Amino acid sequence: MAPPRRILSFLLYVPHVFAQTDYAQYVNPFMGSEGPYPGLAFGGGDIFVGGAVPFGVAKVGIDTYEPNVSYSTLNGGYTPQGLVTAFSMMHESGTGGAPKYGIIPQMPLTNVAPPVNLLDNQTYWQSRVGNDTATVGYYRTQLENGVVAELAGARHSGIMQYSFPAGEQHVLVDISHYLPQETGGYSSQIFVGGAIDIKTNGSAYTGYGTYALGWNEGAPFTVYFCGEFDHVPSEAQTFRGRNTDPMQRYHTLADGGIPQAILGNTSEYSGPLSDRIGALFSWTNSTSSQIKSRVGISFISEQKACGFKNDEIPSWDVNTTAAASRTEWNQDVFSKIQVPTDSAVNVTNLNLLYSSLYFMHLMPSNRSGENPLWDSEEPSWDDFYTLWDIFRNTVSLYHLIQPTAYEGMIRSLIDIWRYEGYMPDGRSGNYNGLVQGGSNADNVLADAYVKGLKGAINWTDGYAAMVKDAEVQPYNTFSYVDSTASVKEGRGALYDWIPLNYVSSDRSTRYVSRTVEYSLNDFALSQVARGEAPGDVEKYLNRSANWQNIWNHNVNSVNTTPIFTGFLAPRISNGTWNITNYNPALCGECEDTAISYEATPFEYSFVVPHDAQTLIQFMGGLATFESRLDYIFQPGTSQQDLGANGAGITTIMNIGNEPDFALPYLYHYISKQYKSVQQSRALANEFFHDANYGVPGNSDAGALNSWLIWQMIGLYPIVTQPVYLLGSPWFSDINMTVNNNRTLRITANKLDNTNSYYVQSIKINGQPWNRNWFEHTDVMAEGGTIEFDLGSNSSKWDTGPVPPSPGHLVLNSTS
């Protein structure tokens, strides 16, 4: 392996156009770009690195290929040492599985003579030299061929600047380019077809590309583009060649080898054989070493793509676009949580906070006005990748600091149900998929509903969409990842859930985790039903207790000291138990066809946020619950191979996977808040760093980053409830803008993040507070104050009632 390349973040000069702190200087755009193996992205955050604005459609960055395919992770395009294949306009960030996007590219070349083949990027891909540099909105790298590439992004557009060495100057535009799944497979993206047209003087081009599949197994989607160069090229010509990529259900030239591109025209169309197409622009007599290009994209038309390019990037100066992006991030994101930045403040903590805010605002994508599928006055959002990842705490943060955007997301989810039949659990490329567990848009809607988000949301339709999830079996998609039921949308195991009141081990997959998730989904329905359909409350509240139907009170833990009794366990559709050789600390590959998804039954046995009271009772009471909770944080207790999302983690508790996010805070429910502080701070300090290896696994659209933000502001939300748990802040003074223009001020007296962080007392709105939780209306609706008094010793200050268990109900049918 080559020695690790050093990556730097540097600060562009950006003039202040408004009087506030430039919090963007504390963002490390590379945090999460690397995993535990130096130089490889595997096991890291799978993040996007490049130019973008908050929730932007365009995410302009590099695409790379990693020769060691066993550890290849290309999801965000960027890898620390991967070979550069293009600079493209669209990316996801923090996602696992097969890549999506990496489309509408350019590639600067200094030679196009053989053996270079424009249809084979292995003949021209480039390693990088020197240091990659990036700040908010800006990225720079130098290629082995001597080209220095700089780029910046706007909402639907980007600008690229290529500084060439002496000699030839070429820019390749390969419309058939996309991020591949290096090992191939059912979900790998494909190029379906497209068109490109070079304009009169050769300095501009327009067209479209149509692509399909990727992780969500998506239908074909089309992106229109409009590109322009600042210098008229000496020669501009399109090219064409047969598509030899292996594709399902589309024509390809099978096993024919990659042909040479045929050049010479000024326009090309893929035709019925999905031919690969593109263009080559060359400057042989240029007096400038720099070639600049602006590109706009649209899901509607070439005309809109050109409009975005011209309106969003009026200047040919890449720094101007980067500065505009930086201003937008400061105004719309970073200023929402303001903390001191004086010399007394730990700069690493500043970097962790604002980098995390950055990564949780890259996705989803606000495509309002860009919905190609139906005409609607509703906002249009895409790249929910996925709600399974972000429902636990990310959306609760959107609710506070991005209420307008969050309202738009929810209206869009409901509109997708109106026109496509189901709200998505995941969605990308204007297509629902994949479902990882339950119908988690239900949780998102309920969380917003109980906290009073209204605006222009049609809650009658919202509840109807939730009922569709709860009652109507979606058609089987017969996916390669799980052929037993739909992985596109809805709840694929309703054929079990409704008649049996659990998901069975003989007829379904992910039966433990889906039983747990469907229970929370139905609790979400009961919450919204209180206002929209009171007659449904009892029905869905009863169904929310169905997790108890797979709780076996006689199952023991295996290979643990001490032995714990009572776990979620496999149950057959005839009501008998399938527990021969059952070990709740294992979940096989922990994916789509396993017993549970991305966590073991040992972990899922703690994941009942709506009824901790019954959970504690089932685990044997307060003392045994505490003992079992303590155990999952002990190093060396994990028996499961955690894979890329658990590299370096040896505890059962896995902060790298979302089901465990709330587990460190369960001590609140036994009035031991100090232990929640202890465990959650330990996790944050051990696994989150201001470094390339900065997060413990896929950041999952910023879900891991959101967890850290809640930790740092000293709060934690309980999803589907208007309840927040009180932790311990990392900053002495925090000013949050909540509910559009209200202020929540959090102060921490006697804070020392090394020695003094245990709560001694709390005041909310000036009043002494003995509960370790509060409700949304206390400080989040109209603003307010939370005053922490901290010390070096743990304190039993939380003498008031424990957090509520609004789904508390004990069924009679448990064994």
C-alpha positions in Angstrom: 0.0 0.0 0.0 1.3 3.5 -0.8 2.0 5.8 2.1 -1.1 7.7 3.2 -1.6 11.0 1.3 -1.8 14.0 3.6 -5.0 16.0 3.3 -5.3 19.6 4.4 -8.2 22.0 5.0 -7.4 25.6 4.4 -9.3 28.8 4.7 -10.1 30.8 1.6 -10.4 34.5 2.1 -14.1 35.3 2.1 -15.2 38.8 2.8 -17.9 39.1 5.4 -21.1 40.3 3.9 -22.9 40.1 7.2 -21.8 40.7 10.8 -21.3 37.3 12.3 -18.6 34.8 13.1 -17.3 32.8 10.2 -18.1 29.4 11.7 -17.3 27.8 8.3 -13.6 28.1 9.3 -14.2 25.3 11.8 -15.5 22.8 9.3 -13.2 19.9 8.4 -14.6 18.7 5.0 -12.5 15.5 5.3 -13.9 14.3 8.6 -15.0 10.8 7.9 -13.2 10.4 4.5 -11.0 7.6 5.8 -11.5 4.4 7.8 -9.2 2.5 10.2 -6.9 1.5 7.4 -4.8 4.5 6.4 -5.4 5.7 2.8 -8.7 3.7 2.4 -12.2 4.9 2.7 -13.4 1.5 3.9 -14.9 1.6 7.4 -15.0 5.4 7.3 -17.9 7.9 6.8 -18.3 7.3 3.0 -18.6 11.1 2.7 -18.8 13.5 -0.1 -16.0 16.0 -0.5 -16.4 18.9 -2.8 -18.5 22.0 -3.4 -22.1 22.2 -2.3 -24.7 24.3 -0.6 -27.1 23.2 2.2 -29.6 20.5 0.8 -28.3 21.3 -2.7 -29.1 19.3 -5.8 -25.6 19.6 -7.1 -22.7 18.2 -5.1 -19.6 18.8 -7.3 -16.7 16.6 -6.5 -14.3 13.9 -7.7 -15.1 10.4 -8.7 -12.5 7.8 -7.9 -11.7 4.1 -8.3 -9.9 2.0 -5.6 -7.8 -0.8 -7.1 -8.2 -2.9 -4.0 -11.8 -3.8 -4.7 -12.1 -5.9 -1.4 -12.0 -2.6 0.5 -13.5 -0.3 -2.1 -15.9 2.3 -0.9 -16.9 4.8 -3.6 -20.3 6.0 -2.4 -19.4 9.7 -2.0 -17.1 9.7 -5.0 -14.1 10.8 -2.9 -11.5 8.3 -1.5 -8.2 9.3 0.0 -6.0 7.5 -2.5 -8.3 6.4 -5.2 -7.6 7.0 -8.9 -9.5 10.0 -10.3 -11.9 9.1 -13.1 -13.9 12.3 -13.3 -15.2 15.5 -11.7 -18.9 15.1 -11.6 -22.0 17.1 -10.6 -24.0 14.8 -8.4 -23.1 12.7 -5.3 -24.6 11.2 -2.2 -22.8 11.5 1.2 -22.3 9.0 3.9 -24.1 6.1 2.4 -23.4 2.4 2.2 -24.3 -0.2 -0.4 -23.9 0.2 -4.1 -23.0 3.8 -5.2 -25.6 6.2 -6.6 -24.8 9.1 -9.0 -21.3 10.3 -9.9 -22.9 11.6 -13.1 -22.6 14.6 -15.6 -18.8 14.6 -15.5 -15.7 16.3 -16.9 -12.2 15.0 -16.9 -9.1 17.2 -17.8 -6.5 15.4 -19.9 -3.1 16.3 -21.3 -3.0 13.5 -23.8 -5.7 11.7 -25.8 -3.5 9.7 -28.1 -3.4 5.9 -27.9 -3.3 4.0 -25.6 -5.9 6.4 -24.2 -9.4 5.2 -25.1 -12.2 7.7 -24.3 -14.5 4.8 -23.5 -12.2 3.2 -21.0 -11.3 5.3 -18.0 -8.6 2.8 -17.0 -6.5 4.3 -19.8 -6.6 7.8 -18.5 -7.5 7.8 -14.8 -5.1 9.7 -12.6 -3.5 9.4 -9.3 -3.2 12.6 -7.2 0.0 14.2 -6.0 0.6 16.7 -3.2 -2.2 17.6 -0.8 -5.9 17.7 -1.4 -7.4 20.9 0.1 -11.0 21.8 0.9 -13.1 24.3 2.7 -16.9 24.7 2.8 -17.9 25.1 -0.8 -14.5 24.5 -2.4 -12.1 21.7 -3.3 -8.7 21.5 -5.0 -6.5 18.7 -6.1 -3.5 18.1 -8.4 -3.5 15.2 -10.8 -0.5 13.1 -11.8 -0.7 14.7 -15.3 0.1 18.1 -13.8 -3.5 19.5 -14.0 -4.6 21.4 -10.9 -8.3 21.2 -10.6 -10.4 23.6 -8.4 -14.1 23.5 -8.1 -17.0 25.1 -6.2 -20.7 24.3 -6.1 -24.0 26.1 -6.1 -27.6 24.8 -5.8 -28.0 23.3 -9.2 -24.6 24.1 -10.8 -20.9 24.0 -10.4 -17.7 25.7 -11.6 -14.5 23.9 -12.5 -11.1 25.5 -13.0 -8.3 23.5 -14.6 -4.8 24.8 -14.6 -2.9 22.8 -17.2 0.9 22.4 -17.5 2.5 23.4 -20.8 1.3 21.2 -23.7 -2.0 19.8 -24.7 -5.3 20.8 -23.0 -8.4 18.6 -23.3 -11.6 18.2 -21.3 -13.5 14.9 -21.7 -17.2 14.9 -21.1 -18.4 11.2 -20.9 -22.1 11.2 -20.4 -22.1 7.4 -19.8 -19.9 7.9 -16.7 -21.2 6.9 -13.3 -19.9 5.6 -10.0 -19.7 1.8 -10.3 -20.1 -0.9 -7.8 -16.5 -2.2 -8.3 -17.4 -5.8 -7.6 -20.4 -5.6 -9.9 -23.8 -7.1 -9.0 -27.5 -6.6 -9.1 -27.6 -3.1 -7.8 -24.7 -1.6 -9.8 -25.7 1.6 -11.7 -26.1 1.6 -15.4 -26.2 4.1 -18.2 -29.5 3.8 -20.1 -28.9 6.5 -22.8 -28.6 10.2 -23.5 -27.8 12.9 -26.0 -25.3 15.7 -26.3 -25.1 18.7 -28.7 -22.2 21.0 -29.1 -23.2 24.6 -29.8 -22.0 26.8 -32.7 -18.6 28.0 -31.6 -17.8 24.8 -29.6 -17.6 26.5 -26.2 -21.0 25.2 -24.9 -22.8 22.0 -24.9 -26.2 20.7 -23.7 -27.9 17.3 -23.5 -29.1 14.7 -21.0 -28.2 11.4 -19.5 -30.5 8.7 -18.2 -29.3 6.3 -15.5 -30.8 3.6 -13.4 -30.3 1.3 -10.4 -27.8 2.0 -7.6 -28.3 1.0 -4.0 -32.1 1.7 -4.1 -32.5 -0.4 -7.2 -34.0 2.7 -8.8 -35.9 3.2 -12.0 -34.3 5.2 -14.8 -34.0 8.9 -14.1 -32.9 11.7 -16.5 -30.7 14.6 -15.7 -30.3 17.5 -18.3 -27.1 19.5 -18.4 -25.8 22.7 -19.8 -22.1 23.3 -19.9 -19.9 26.2 -21.0 -16.2 26.9 -21.2 -14.6 30.4 -20.8 -12.3 29.8 -23.8 -13.4 28.7 -27.3 -11.8 25.4 -28.0 -9.6 24.7 -31.0 -11.7 21.6 -31.6 -14.9 20.3 -30.2 -16.3 16.9 -31.3 -18.7 14.4 -30.0 -17.9 10.7 -29.7 -19.9 7.5 -29.6 -19.2 3.8 -28.9 -21.1 0.6 -28.1 -22.0 0.1 -24.5 -20.3 -3.0 -23.2 -21.1 -2.6 -19.5 -23.0 -5.7 -18.2 -26.6 -4.6 -17.8 -29.9 -6.3 -16.9 -32.9 -5.6 -19.1 -31.1 -3.2 -21.4 -29.2 -3.8 -24.6 -25.4 -4.1 -24.4 -22.6 -5.5 -26.5 -21.9 -8.6 -24.4 -18.3 -9.8 -24.0 -17.1 -7.8 -26.9 -14.4 -5.8 -25.2 -14.4 -2.1 -25.0 -14.3 -0.5 -28.5 -12.5 2.7 -29.5 -14.6 5.8 -29.5 -15.7 7.2 -32.8 -15.3 10.9 -33.0 -16.1 13.7 -35.5 -19.7 14.9 -35.0 -21.2 17.8 -33.1 -24.2 15.9 -31.7 -24.8 12.3 -30.6 -27.8 10.3 -29.4 -27.5 6.9 -27.7 -30.3 5.3 -29.6 -32.0 2.0 -28.7 -28.8 0.2 -28.0 -27.8 2.5 -25.1 -24.7 3.5 -26.9 -22.1 5.5 -24.8 -21.8 9.1 -25.9 -19.8 12.2 -24.9 -17.7 15.0 -26.2 -14.0 16.0 -26.3 -13.0 19.6 -26.1 -9.4 20.5 -27.1 -7.3 23.7 -26.9 -4.1 23.5 -29.0 -3.4 27.2 -29.5 -4.6 28.6 -26.2 -2.6 31.5 -24.6 -4.0 30.6 -21.2 -3.0 27.7 -19.0 -6.4 27.8 -17.3 -9.6 26.5 -18.7 -12.8 27.2 -16.7 -16.2 25.6 -17.1 -19.6 26.2 -15.6 -22.2 23.4 -15.7 -25.9 23.5 -14.7 -28.1 20.5 -14.2 -31.9 20.0 -14.1 -34.4 17.2 -13.9 -36.8 19.1 -16.2 -35.0 20.5 -19.2 -31.8 21.8 -20.8 -33.2 25.3 -20.7 -33.6 25.1 -16.9 -30.1 23.7 -16.6 -28.7 26.7 -18.6 -30.8 29.1 -16.4 -29.3 27.6 -13.2 -25.8 27.9 -14.6 -26.2 31.5 -15.6 -28.2 32.7 -12.5 -26.3 30.8 -9.8 -22.8 31.2 -11.2 -22.7 34.6 -12.9 -18.9 34.9 -12.5 -16.0 32.9 -13.9 -14.1 33.2 -10.6 -14.2 29.9 -8.7 -13.6 31.8 -5.4 -16.7 33.9 -5.9 -18.9 30.9 -6.1 -17.1 29.3 -3.1 -17.5 32.5 -1.1 -21.3 32.6 -1.9 -21.6 29.0 -0.8 -19.7 29.8 2.4 -22.0 32.7 3.1 -25.1 30.6 2.6 -23.7 27.9 5.0 -22.9 30.5 7.7 -26.3 32.2 7.4 -28.6 29.2 7.0 -26.8 26.5 9.0 -23.8 27.4 11.2 -25.4 30.5 12.8 -28.3 28.4 14.1 -26.0 27.0 16.9 -23.6 29.7 18.1 -20.9 29.0 20.7 -17.9 31.0 22.0 -14.9 30.9 19.7 -12.4 32.7 22.0 -9.0 31.3 22.9 -10.4 29.6 25.9 -12.5 27.2 23.8 -11.2 23.9 22.6 -10.8 24.3 18.8 -11.2 20.5 18.3 -14.7 20.7 19.8 -15.5 23.7 17.5 -14.4 21.6 14.5 -16.4 18.6 15.6 -19.6 20.7 16.1 -19.5 22.7 12.9 -18.2 19.8 10.8 -21.1 17.7 12.0 -23.6 20.5 11.2 -22.1 20.6 7.7 -22.4 16.9 7.0 -26.0 16.6 8.3 -27.1 19.3 5.8 -25.7 17.8 2.6 -28.7 15.5 2.3 -31.6 15.2 1.5 -31.8 17.3 -1.7 -34.3 20.1 -2.1 -35.6 19.6 -5.6 -38.6 21.9 -5.3 -39.6 23.0 -8.8 -37.6 20.1 -10.2 -40.0 17.2 -10.0 -40.2 15.5 -13.4 -42.8 13.0 -12.5 -45.9 15.0 -11.6 -47.1 18.6 -11.4 -47.7 19.8 -7.9 -47.6 22.9 -5.8 -45.9 20.9 -3.0 -42.2 21.0 -2.3 -40.2 18.2 -3.8 -37.3 16.5 -1.9 -35.2 13.5 -2.9 -32.2 11.6 -1.6 -33.7 10.5 1.6 -30.9 8.0 2.0 -32.5 6.9 4.3 -35.3 7.8 6.8 -34.3 4.6 8.6 -31.0 6.3 9.4 -32.2 9.8 10.1 -35.5 9.3 11.9 -33.9 8.7 15.3 -32.3 12.1 15.9 -31.5 14.0 12.7 -35.0 15.0 11.8 -35.6 16.2 15.4 -32.7 18.6 14.8 -34.1 19.7 11.5 -37.3 20.5 13.3 -35.5 22.9 15.7 -33.0 24.7 13.4 -34.5 24.1 9.9 -38.3 24.2 10.4 -39.1 25.6 6.9 -37.0 23.0 5.2 -38.3 20.3 7.5 -41.9 21.3 6.7 -41.0 21.0 3.0 -39.6 17.5 3.5 -42.7 16.3 5.2 -45.0 17.8 2.6 -42.9 16.1 0.0 -43.1 12.7 1.7 -46.9 13.1 1.8 -47.0 14.1 -1.9 -45.0 11.1 -2.9 -47.7 9.0 -1.2 -50.4 10.9 -3.2 -48.8 10.1 -6.6 -46.9 6.8 -5.9 -49.0 5.1 -3.3 -46.5 5.0 -0.4 -44.2 7.3 1.4 -40.6 6.3 1.1 -38.3 4.8 3.7 -35.4 5.5 1.3 -35.6 7.5 -1.9 -33.0 8.5 -4.5 -33.2 9.3 -8.2 -36.9 10.0 -7.8 -37.6 6.4 -6.8 -38.6 4.8 -3.5 -36.2 2.2 -2.0 -34.8 0.5 -0.1 -36.7 -0.4 3.0 -34.4 -1.5 5.8 -37.0 -2.2 8.4 -40.3 -0.5 9.0 -42.1 2.3 7.4 -40.1 5.0 9.1 -41.7 8.0 7.4 -44.4 7.3 9.9 -41.9 8.0 12.7 -40.9 11.3 11.0 -44.4 12.5 10.6 -45.3 11.6 14.2 -42.2 13.3 15.6 -43.2 16.5 13.8 -46.9 16.2 14.7 -46.5 15.8 18.4 -44.2 18.9 18.4 -46.8 21.0 16.7 -45.3 21.5 13.2 -48.1 22.7 11.0 -47.4 25.3 8.4 -49.0 24.1 5.1 -48.8 20.4 6.0 -52.0 18.6 5.2 -52.2 16.3 8.3 -55.4 14.6 7.1 -53.4 13.3 4.1 -50.4 12.7 6.3 -52.3 10.4 8.5 -53.9 8.6 5.5 -50.4 8.0 4.2 -49.4 6.5 7.5 -52.5 4.3 7.6 -51.6 3.0 4.1 -48.2 1.9 5.5 -49.9 0.2 8.5 -52.7 -1.6 6.6 -51.8 -2.3 3.0 -49.3 -5.0 1.9 -47.0 -3.6 -0.8 -46.3 -5.8 -3.8 -43.3 -8.1 -3.7 -40.4 -6.6 -5.6 -38.5 -10.0 -5.7 -35.3 -8.1 -5.1 -32.0 -9.9 -5.1 -31.3 -8.5 -1.6 -34.5 -10.0 -0.2 -37.0 -11.9 -2.5 -39.6 -12.5 0.2 -41.4 -9.2 0.1 -41.2 -5.6 -1.0 -37.9 -3.7 -0.3 -39.2 -0.7 -2.3 -41.7 0.8 0.2 -44.2 0.1 2.9 -44.1 -2.8 5.3 -43.2 -5.9 3.5 -44.2 -8.3 6.3 -47.8 -7.1 6.9 -48.9 -10.6 5.9 -47.4 -11.7 9.3 -47.9 -8.5 11.3 -51.6 -8.1 11.0 -52.8 -11.7 11.6 -50.0 -12.8 13.9 -49.2 -9.6 15.7 -45.5 -10.2 15.1 -43.1 -11.0 12.2 -42.4 -14.7 12.0 -39.1 -16.4 11.6 -40.3 -19.1 9.1 -42.1 -16.8 6.6 -40.1 -13.5 6.8 -36.7 -12.0 7.0 -35.4 -9.5 9.6 -38.1 -10.8 11.9 -36.7 -9.5 15.1 -35.8 -6.0 13.9 -39.0 -5.6 11.9 -41.2 -6.6 14.8 -39.4 -3.9 16.9 -39.7 -1.3 14.1 -43.3 -2.1 13.2 -44.2 -1.6 16.9 -42.7 1.9 16.9 -44.3 2.6 13.5 -47.7 1.8 15.0 -47.0 3.8 18.1 -46.3 6.7 15.7 -49.8 6.2 14.2 -51.4 6.2 17.6 -49.7 9.6 18.3 -51.0 11.2 15.2 -54.4 9.5 15.5 -55.0 11.4 18.8 -55.6 14.5 16.8 -56.6 13.1 13.4 -58.6 10.0 14.1 -59.2 9.4 17.8 -61.1 6.2 17.2 -57.9 4.6 15.9 -55.7 5.4 19.0 -56.5 2.2 20.9 -55.9 0.0 17.9 -52.5 1.3 17.1 -51.4 1.6 20.7 -52.2 -2.0 21.2 -50.3 -2.9 18.1 -47.3 -0.9 19.3 -46.9 -3.5 22.1 -46.5 -6.4 19.6 -42.8 -6.5 20.3 -43.8 -8.3 23.4 -45.1 -11.2 21.3 -41.5 -12.2 20.4 -40.1 -11.6 23.9 -39.2 -14.9 25.4 -38.8 -14.6 29.1 -36.8 -17.9 29.3 -34.1 -17.2 26.7 -30.7 -16.8 28.3 -27.7 -14.9 27.0 -24.8 -17.0 25.7 -21.1 -16.6 26.5 -21.8 -13.7 28.9 -20.9 -13.1 32.5 -23.3 -12.8 34.2 -26.1 -14.6 32.3 -29.1 -12.4 31.4 -32.5 -13.8 30.9 -35.3 -12.6 28.6 -34.7 -11.5 25.0 -36.4 -10.9 21.7 -36.3 -14.2 20.0 -37.4 -16.0 16.7 -41.0 -17.1 16.8 -42.5 -19.4 14.1 -45.9 -18.5 12.5 -47.7 -21.3 14.4 -46.8 -19.6 17.7 -43.9 -21.9 18.8 -40.4 -20.7 19.4 -37.4 -21.3 17.2 -34.7 -21.0 19.8 -32.5 -24.1 19.4 -28.9 -22.9 19.6 -30.2 -19.3 19.6 -27.6 -16.7 20.7 -29.2 -13.2 20.9 -25.7 -11.6 20.6 -25.4 -12.8 16.9 -27.2 -11.7 13.8 -25.4 -13.5 11.0 -24.5 -11.1 8.2 -27.0 -8.6 9.9 -28.4 -7.5 6.6 -31.6 -8.0 4.6 -32.2 -11.7 5.0 -30.8 -12.0 8.5 -32.6 -12.3 11.9 -32.1 -8.5 12.4 -30.7 -5.6 10.5 -27.5 -3.8 11.5 -27.7 -4.8 15.1 -28.1 -8.0 17.1 -31.2 -9.1 19.0 -29.3 -8.3 22.2 -29.2 -4.7 21.0 -32.7 -4.6 19.6 -34.0 -5.9 23.0 -33.3 -2.4 24.3 -34.9 -0.5 21.4 -38.4 0.2 22.6 -38.4 4.0 23.1 -42.2 4.3 23.6 -42.3 1.8 26.5 -39.2 1.7 28.6 -41.3 1.0 31.6 -42.4 -2.4 30.3 -38.9 -3.1 28.9 -37.4 -2.6 32.4 -40.0 -4.9 33.9 -39.3 -7.6 31.3 -35.6 -7.4 32.0 -36.2 -8.1 35.7 -36.5 -4.7 37.2 -34.3 -1.7 37.8 -31.2 -3.5 39.1 -31.0 -6.2 36.4 -31.9 -3.6 33.7 -29.0 -1.5 34.9 -26.7 -4.5 35.1 -27.5 -5.5 31.5 -27.1 -2.0 30.3 -23.7 -1.7 31.9 -22.7 -4.9 30.3 -23.2 -3.8 26.7 -20.7 -1.0 27.2 -17.9 -3.3 28.4 -15.0 -3.8 26.0 -14.7 -7.3 24.6 -18.4 -8.2 25.0 -19.2 -8.2 21.3 -19.6 -11.6 19.7 -20.7 -10.3 16.3 -18.4 -9.5 13.4 -19.4 -5.8 12.9 -17.9 -5.3 9.5 -17.2 -1.8 8.1 -19.7 -0.1 10.4 -18.1 -1.4 13.5 -14.3 -1.3 12.9 -12.5 -1.0 16.2 -15.7 -1.5 18.3 -15.5 -4.4 20.7 -18.6 -3.7 22.8 -22.2 -5.0 22.1 -23.2 -1.3 22.1 -22.3 -0.2 18.5 -22.5 3.6 18.0 -21.6 3.0 14.4 -25.2 1.7 13.7 -28.3 3.7 14.2 -30.4 1.2 16.3 -28.1 1.8 19.2 -28.1 5.6 19.2 -30.4 6.0 22.2 -29.0 3.2 24.3 -26.5 5.3 26.2 -29.4 7.5 27.4 -31.5 4.6 28.8 -30.0 5.3 32.3 -32.4 8.3 32.4 -35.3 5.8 32.8 -33.8 4.5 36.1 -33.0 8.0 37.4 -29.2 7.7 36.8 -28.7 10.5 34.4 -25.0 10.7 35.4 -24.4 7.3 33.9 -26.0 8.4 30.6 -23.5 11.3 30.6 -20.7 9.0 31.4 -21.4 6.4 28.7 -22.4 8.9 25.9 -19.4 11.1 26.5 -17.1 8.1 26.5 -18.5 7.0 23.1 -18.1 10.5 21.7 -14.6 10.9 22.9 -13.5 7.4 21.7 -15.1 7.3 18.3 -15.5 10.9 16.9 -12.5 12.8 16.0 -11.5 15.9 14.0 -9.6 13.7 11.6 -10.0 11.8 8.4 -10.9 8.8 10.4 -13.5 10.8 12.3 -16.7 8.8 12.5 -17.2 5.1 13.4 -18.7 3.9 10.1 -20.9 5.4 7.4 -22.1 8.8 8.4 -25.4 7.8 6.8 -26.5 11.2 5.5 -25.3 12.8 8.6 -27.0 10.6 11.1 -23.8 9.9 13.1 -23.0 13.6 12.9 -26.4 14.5 14.3 -25.9 12.1 17.3 -22.7 14.0 18.1 -24.4 17.4 17.8 -27.0 16.4 20.4 -24.3 15.1 22.6 -22.4 18.4 22.4 -25.4 20.6 23.1 -26.3 18.4 26.1 -29.7 17.1 24.9 -31.1 14.1 23.3 -34.6 13.7 21.5 -36.9 10.7 22.0 -38.4 10.1 18.6 -42.2 10.2 18.2 -42.5 12.0 21.5 -42.2 15.7 22.4 -39.5 14.8 24.9 -35.9 15.7 25.2 -33.4 14.1 27.7 -31.0 16.3 29.5 -27.3 15.5 29.1 -24.2 17.6 29.7 -23.1 20.4 27.2 -19.6 20.6 25.8 -19.7 24.4 25.6 -20.2 27.0 28.4 -22.7 29.1 26.4 -24.8 27.9 23.5 -27.3 30.1 21.6 -29.6 28.1 19.3 -32.1 29.6 16.9 -35.2 27.4 17.2 -38.7 27.6 15.6 -37.5 30.1 13.0 -36.6 33.1 15.2 -36.8 32.1 18.8 -33.7 31.7 21.0 -32.8 28.8 23.3 -29.8 29.6 25.4 -28.0 26.8 27.1 -25.3 27.6 29.7 -23.0 25.4 31.6 -21.4 26.7 34.8 -18.1 25.3 36.0 -17.7 23.2 32.8 -14.5 21.4 32.2 -14.7 18.8 29.5 -12.0 16.8 31.1 -12.9 16.9 34.8 -16.2 18.8 35.4 -19.1 17.7 33.4 -21.5 15.9 35.8 -24.8 17.7 36.4 -25.2 19.0 39.9 -28.4 20.9 39.3 -30.4 22.4 36.4 -32.7 25.3 35.9 -35.2 25.7 33.0 -36.5 29.2 32.4 -35.0 30.2 35.7 -36.9 27.5 37.7 -35.1 24.6 39.6 -35.6 21.4 37.7 -35.4 17.9 39.2 -36.4 15.9 36.1 -33.8 14.6 33.7 -36.1 15.5 30.7 -38.3 18.2 29.5 -41.0 18.7 26.9 -40.9 20.5 23.6 -43.2 23.3 24.7 -40.9 24.1 27.7 -38.2 25.8 25.6 -38.3 24.7 22.0 -41.6 26.4 20.8 -41.0 29.9 22.1 -37.4 29.7 23.2 -36.1 29.8 26.7 -33.1 29.0 28.9 -31.5 25.8 30.3 -28.8 26.4 33.0 -26.5 23.5 33.8 -24.5 23.6 37.0 -21.7 21.1 36.6 -19.1 19.4 38.8 -16.4 16.7 38.9 -18.5 14.2 40.9 -21.6 12.3 39.8 -24.7 13.6 41.5 -28.2 12.1 42.1 -29.9 15.3 41.2 -32.7 13.8 39.1 -35.1 13.0 41.8 -38.3 13.8 39.8 -40.3 11.4 37.6 -38.4 9.5 35.0 -39.1 10.1 31.3 -42.6 9.0 30.1 -43.4 5.7 28.5 -46.5 6.8 26.6 -46.9 3.4 24.9 -46.9 1.5 28.2 -49.0 -1.6 27.8 -48.4 -5.2 28.9 -49.9 -7.9 26.7 -51.1 -11.1 28.2 -49.8 -13.3 25.4 -46.1 -13.2 26.1 -44.2 -16.3 27.1 
